[in-house]
Amino acid sequence: MPHAHQKAISINIRAQSQQRDLIDLAAARLGRSRSDFMLDAACSMAEDVLLDQAFFSVDADTFAKFQALFDKPLPATHKLRRLLKRKAPWDK
């Protein structure tokens, strides 16, 4: 997040007219400017990439407890059963 005292800089990219039109349409649907829309989208993607590559180091005992949580299935609840019976939106 930029701080109030930081100066904004320009980032220039080239795009095909169809790409620009698509971006403009999506930005307009959200009531945003092209620049705001593109910057938010780029920052979101950048955060996803960086978080996907995060490395966590833990001791053997902590890792064993973590692994045990994955190996132990969740108890069947009414909400879980209902969720598992529901069709996925892309299967409808």
C-alpha positions as CSV (number, residue, x, y, z in Angstrom):
1,M,0.0,0.0,0.0
2,P,1.4,3.4,-0.9
3,H,2.0,5.9,1.8
4,A,0.6,9.4,1.6
5,H,4.1,10.9,1.3
6,Q,5.2,8.7,-1.6
7,K,5.3,10.1,-5.1
8,A,3.3,8.3,-7.7
9,I,5.3,7.0,-10.6
10,S,4.2,6.0,-14.1
11,I,4.2,2.4,-15.3
12,N,3.7,2.1,-19.1
13,I,2.6,-1.1,-20.9
14,R,1.5,-1.8,-24.5
15,A,-1.7,-3.6,-25.1
16,Q,-3.8,-4.6,-28.1
17,S,-7.0,-2.6,-28.6
18,Q,-9.1,-5.7,-27.7
19,Q,-7.3,-6.0,-24.4
20,R,-7.7,-2.4,-23.6
21,D,-11.4,-2.6,-24.4
22,L,-11.9,-5.6,-22.2
23,I,-10.1,-3.9,-19.3
24,D,-12.1,-0.7,-19.8
25,L,-15.3,-2.6,-19.8
26,A,-14.5,-4.4,-16.5
27,A,-13.2,-1.2,-14.9
28,A,-16.4,0.6,-15.9
29,R,-18.5,-2.1,-14.4
30,L,-16.8,-1.5,-11.1
31,G,-16.9,2.2,-11.4
32,R,-13.1,2.4,-11.5
33,S,-10.6,4.0,-13.8
34,R,-8.5,1.9,-16.1
35,S,-5.3,2.7,-14.1
36,D,-6.9,1.8,-10.7
37,F,-8.3,-1.4,-12.1
38,M,-5.1,-2.5,-13.7
39,L,-2.9,-1.6,-10.7
40,D,-5.2,-3.5,-8.3
41,A,-5.3,-6.5,-10.6
42,A,-1.5,-6.5,-11.1
43,C,-0.9,-6.1,-7.3
44,S,-3.3,-8.9,-6.5
45,M,-1.6,-11.2,-8.9
46,A,1.9,-10.2,-7.6
47,E,0.8,-10.9,-4.0
48,D,-0.6,-14.3,-5.1
49,V,2.7,-15.2,-6.8
50,L,4.8,-14.2,-3.8
51,L,2.5,-15.9,-1.2
52,D,2.5,-19.1,-3.3
53,Q,6.3,-19.1,-3.0
54,A,6.5,-18.5,0.7
55,F,8.6,-20.9,2.7
56,F,7.8,-21.7,6.3
57,S,10.3,-23.4,8.5
58,V,9.2,-25.3,11.7
59,D,10.8,-27.8,14.0
60,A,10.0,-31.5,13.7
61,D,7.5,-31.5,16.5
62,T,5.5,-28.6,15.1
63,F,5.6,-30.2,11.6
64,A,4.3,-33.6,13.1
65,K,1.4,-31.8,14.7
66,F,0.7,-29.9,11.5
67,Q,0.8,-33.2,9.5
68,A,-1.5,-34.9,12.0
69,L,-4.2,-32.3,11.3
70,F,-4.1,-33.1,7.6
71,D,-4.2,-36.8,8.2
72,K,-7.2,-36.7,10.6
73,P,-10.5,-36.2,8.7
74,L,-13.0,-33.6,9.9
75,P,-16.0,-35.0,11.8
76,A,-19.1,-35.3,9.6
77,T,-21.5,-32.5,10.4
78,H,-24.8,-31.6,8.9
79,K,-23.3,-28.6,7.1
80,L,-20.4,-30.7,5.7
81,R,-22.8,-33.4,4.4
82,R,-25.0,-30.7,2.8
83,L,-22.0,-29.1,1.2
84,L,-20.7,-32.4,-0.2
85,K,-24.1,-33.3,-1.7
86,R,-24.4,-29.9,-3.5
87,K,-23.5,-29.7,-7.1
88,A,-20.6,-27.5,-8.0
89,P,-21.7,-24.3,-9.9
90,W,-19.7,-25.4,-13.0
91,D,-21.6,-28.8,-13.0
92,K,-25.0,-27.2,-13.1
